[in-house]
Amino acid sequence: MSAAKKTAKKTARKAAKSAPKKPGPAPVEPDRLEPFSSPREVDRVFGHDEPAREFEEALQSGRLHHAWLLVGPEGIGKATLAYRLARTVLAHAEAGDLIPGEPADVGPDNPIFRKVAGLAHPNLLLIRRSWMERTKRYSQVISVDEVRRLRSFLGSTAGDGSWRVVIVDRADQLNQNAANALLKALEEPPPDTLFLLVSNAEGRLPVTIRSRTRVLRLSPLNDEALIDAVGAALKRDEIEADDKTLRLAMALSQGSVRRALELVTGEGIGLYNDIVASFEALPNLDGAKVQRQAEKLASVNETEQLELYLALLLGLIERMVRYGATGEGLVGQEESFARRLLTSETLPAWAESWEAISAARAETFALNLDRSLLVLNSWFGLQELASRSTS
């Protein structure tokens, strides 16, 4: 090979290394449950008429507080309601009319609905966990850089109307610097600016932020609202589910639409069946099986599965404690082992086990501890408790 060709090849290699890489496929947005629509794409909110009415009455009165905190358990529709409220404000600001006593929601045929659904409305800013290209996954927290986007958003002239809306989903994922940056905006908000903060864990937010918001507390859905919400989601996204799976998913969901949909479409029912099988065997725990399960769930790619697994485990313990106190609340075959494992003497200890696993879960995710140990220690603690109950 001639010297000229060698030089040309060397130059080509350098150029290839320095050339920008082609972007890969867009990552799934954080917290979205595939294959279902995102909350901003959902046109109906089920089970939260009273919080929606409280907000709309404040809007129609002309005395709308500048910051609202939507709090409640995961998956009950907080983000879906936040987008509905955002559409309402943006639509009425643009139209210039607020009619007391009339519905203020915005339907899917409205251009504003489509703009919000596509995050294309110039007066809407969504603050959430950001994608990290280096690790190919979403950050576990909302960083201060994400919140700093407020500067340009609030500093620019609002387009297509006077109101601007900021949605923080989820506010309890703000790190300390991000929370401080958001606090400054809440303390001195520009005119006609609305903040909607969505949170699963109100207690993780600084008191300084909570004190500057008006709280809307959302409760788990009742049976009727849950059936309607799940049915609408399955129909909207053309997902089929057999009646037996659907009934079990509803019973285990604890009023959470997201939990019910996870159980209907994913491996949730399988996880639940594994948990039930282990309870039926207690105190004779199959250590090798639990070890395999723990190792599988410990992967960073299985975070959602681990969270669902722990939620199902805690939900079963909670139902057992309720059953021990009231004689009600169990699902399917749970009563067969609950009768054997529960005694009046150990009932308080079962309640304490729920608290211990909940605390260990929070600590493990907050400090990025060994997830497999979280699963193993949870089961070893339950095995010891079962031994005391059956001795």
N, C-alpha and C positions, 0 to 999 in steps of 0.2 A: 504494500500500500504506500502510495506516495505521501510525502510530507504534507502536501496541500490537502489530500483527502483526510489524513489524520487530524489536521487542524480543523477541517470542516465538521468532522464527526464530534470532536471535542466541543466545538462551539454549539452544535445542535443539542448535545446533552445538557450543557449549561443552560441553554434557552428553555429546554423542557422542564428543568428543575425550577427555574425562576418564573415560568408561566403560571398564571392563576389556575387553580384546579377547578374543574367543572363542578358546580354545586350538585350534591346528591339529591335524592328525593326529599321533599319537605317533610320534616319530622312531625309526628302527631303532636298536637298541642298539649300542654301539661293538663293533667286531670281529666282529659276528655275520655269518655267511655266509648270505644269503638265496638260495633259499627253504627252507633247511634248519633243523632244530630247533636251539635254543640248547643248549650243552653241559649246562646244568642240566636239560634236558628229555630227555636221552639216558640210557637205563637200562642200557647195557652199555659196558664199557671193554675195548678189544681191545689185546693186545700188551704190557700193563704188569702182568702178574700178580705179578712179583717185587716192584716197589715197593709195590703194594697189600698184599702179604703182609707186607712189612716194617713197614708202618704198623699193620696189624691185629694183628700179634704184639705190638707195643708197647702198643697199646690194651688187648689182653686180659691183658697182664702187669700192668696197673695203673700202669705207669711211662711214660705217654705224654708226650713232650716237648710243650711248650706252643706251639711254632712250627715249621712245616715249610715248606721251600722246594722247590717243584716246578719243576725246570729242564729245558730241552731245546729242540730246534728248534720252530719255529712249526707249529701244526696237527697235532701228533702225539697229542693227547688229554690234555694237562696239565690244562686246565680241567675236562674231563669227569671225570677222575680226582679232582680237587679236590672236585667236587660229590658224587661217590660217597663219598669219605671223610667229608665233612660230614654226609651222610645217615646214615652208619654211626654216627658219634658221637652225633648227635641222637636216633637211634632207640634206641640202647642206653642213653643217659642217661634217656630217658623210660620205657623198659621196665624199667630197673634190672637188666638181666641181661647178662652177658658170658660166653659159653661158649667156653672155649679149644678150638681145633681145629675149630670150626664156622664156616661162611661167615658173614661179618658184613655182607654187602651188603643193600640195601633195595630191594625190587621196586617196579614202577610202581603196583601195587595198594595199596601202603601209603600212608596219609594223609600221612605225613611226606614221601614222595616228591613228592606233589602240592603240598604247601606249599612245599617248596624250589624246585620247578619254577616256581611262581608268585611266588617271592621274598616269600612270605607267612608264612614261619615266624618267630615272634617272637624266636627265639634265633639267627637267622642275619643277619649284616650283610655286604653286598657293597660293597666299595670299588672304584670304577673311574672312568674319565674321565667328566666331567659334560657335559651338554648345555648349550650356550651359546645362549640365546634370541636374543641380539643378532645373532650371526653365522649362526644356524641350522645349526650343526654342532657336533660334539663337540670338546672341548678336546684338544690334542695331549699334554697331561700330566695327571696326577692332582694336583689342587691341595690345599693345606693345609686348605681349607674342607671338602673331601670327607673327609679323614682326621679332622677334628675331630668328625665324627659319632660317633666312638668314645667320646667323653666320655659322652654320654647313654646309648649302648648298653651300655657296660661299667659305668656307674654305676647302672643300673636293676636291679631284681630279675629274674632270669631266669624266664621263664614256661615252664610245661609241662616242667620238668626243670631240672637243675642246670648243664648245659653250655651254653656260648655259643660260636659259631663265627664267625670273621671271615675272609672270603675277599678277598684283594687281587689283582685281575686287571686289568692286569698290574703287578707290583711294580716292574719296570724303567721304568715310565712315571711314577713318583713324582718330583715336582720336589724341590729340596733342602729346602724348608720342610716339605713333606709327609713326606719321609723322616725328618726330625728328629722330627716329631710321632709318626710310627709307632714310631720307636725308643723313645720314652718309654714307650709301651704295652708294647713287647716287653721292656723292662728290668724293669718292675714289673707283670706281668700279674695280673689278679684270679684267684682259684682257679677251676678248671674252665672255663678259656677256651682255645680252640684257634685259632691263626692259621695259615691256609693261604695262602702267597704263591706266585703263579704267575708265572714269568718266562721269557722267550725269551732274555734276555741277562743272565746272572748277573753278568758283569763290570761292568754299569752300576749295580749296587746298591752302596751304601756297605758297606765292610768291617764296620762296626759292626752293620749289620743282618744280614749274612750270618753273622757270628760267633754270633748269638743264635738261629740256626735249625738244624734238622737237615735235611740235604739229601736229597731224593729225585731221582735223575738218571734222566730218561726218554730213551730212545733212539728214533730213527726206527723205524717198524714194519717188520718183515720182510714178505716177499711174502704169506705166508699171512694174517697179521693184517691187512695192508692190504686185501686182497681182501675179507675178512670185514667189516671196518669200513665200507668204501665200499659194499659190497652191503647192509649193514644200514641205512645212511643213505638210500640210494636207495629201499629198500623202505619204511622208516618214513615218509618224506615223499612217497612215491608219485611219484618222479621216474624217468623213463625215459632210458636212454642206449644207443646202438647199440654193438655189440661192438668195432668198430674204434676208435671214440673212447675207449671205456673202456680198451682195452689200451694205447693211447698215453698216456692220462692216468696210468695206473698206472706206466708206464715213466718218465714225466717227474716224478713226484711226490716222489721221493727219500724215500719212507717217510712222507710227510705226507698224512693223510686230507684236510685242508683243501685242500691243493694239488690233489689228485686231483679233489675235488668242484668246485673252481673251474674246472678244465680241462674237466670233463665237461659242466657246465651253462652256463658263461659264454662269454666271448670268448677264453678262454685258448688254445684250440687255434689260433685265428686269429692271436693274438699270436706263438705259437711258430712258426707257418708263416712269418710276416713275418721273424722273426729268422733262420730257416733260409735263406730266400731271400736275405737280405743276406749271410750267410756264404758262400753258394754263389757270390755275385758278387764277393767280396773277391779282390783289393784294389780292384776297380772299384766303389766304393760309390756308390749312387744317393743323392746328397746331398739332392735335393729330396724324395724319399720319406722319408728319415730325418728331415728338417726337419719335414715334416707330422706324422709320428708323434710327434716330440718335442713339438711344440706341443699336440697333442691330449692327450698324457699329462701335460703340465705343469699342467693345470687342477686346482684344489684338489678338484674333484668327482671327479677320476679317480685319487685317491691309491691306492686298492686296485688299480686296473689298472696303475698305474706300479710298485707294489711287485711285482705278479705278473710284469710284463714284465721287471723287473730280476732277479727270482729265476730266471726262465726263461733269461735271458741268462747269468747267472752259472752256472746249472746246466749249460748247454751247454759253457761254457769249462772247468768242472770235469771234465766227462766227457771232453773232448778231452785235458786234461792226464793224466787217468788212462789214457786210451787210449795216449797217447804213452809212458807209463811201463810199462804192462802189456799193451797190445794188446787190452784189453777195456773195456767200459762204454758204448759208443756206442748210440744209438737210431736205428732206421730209416735214413734217407739221410745221416745225419751222417758216416758213414765216408767218403763220396765226397769231401767237402771237407776232412775232417780229414787224410786222406792227403796232400792237396796243400798244406795250410797248416802242417802240423807238420814240423819237422826237429829233429834232435838238438841243433843249435845254438840253436834258438829256443824249445825246450820250456821252459826256465826262464823265459823272457820271457813265455810264455803264462800260467804260474803267477803271475808278478808282475802281469800284467794283471788277473787275478781279484782279487788283493789290492787293486790300485789302484781298481778299480770298486767293490769292497765298501767301502773307506774313503771314497770320494767319496759313495757312497750314504748312509752313516751321517752324514757331515758335512752333506750337503744337507738331510736331514730334521731333524737336530738344530739347525741354524742357520737353517732356512727359506730356503735359497739357491735360485737359479734352477733349477727342475727340468728345463727344456728343455735347459739347458747340460749338465746331468748326462748326459742321453741322448746329446746330440751329441758331447760330449767322449769318452764311452765308445766310440762308434763310430769317431771319428777316431783314437783310440789303437789300436783294433783294425785299422783300415785301414793305419796305419803299420807295425804289427807284421806284418800279412799281406804287405805290400810287401817287407819284409826276408826273410820266409820263402820267397817265390816268386821272388826275384831271382836 
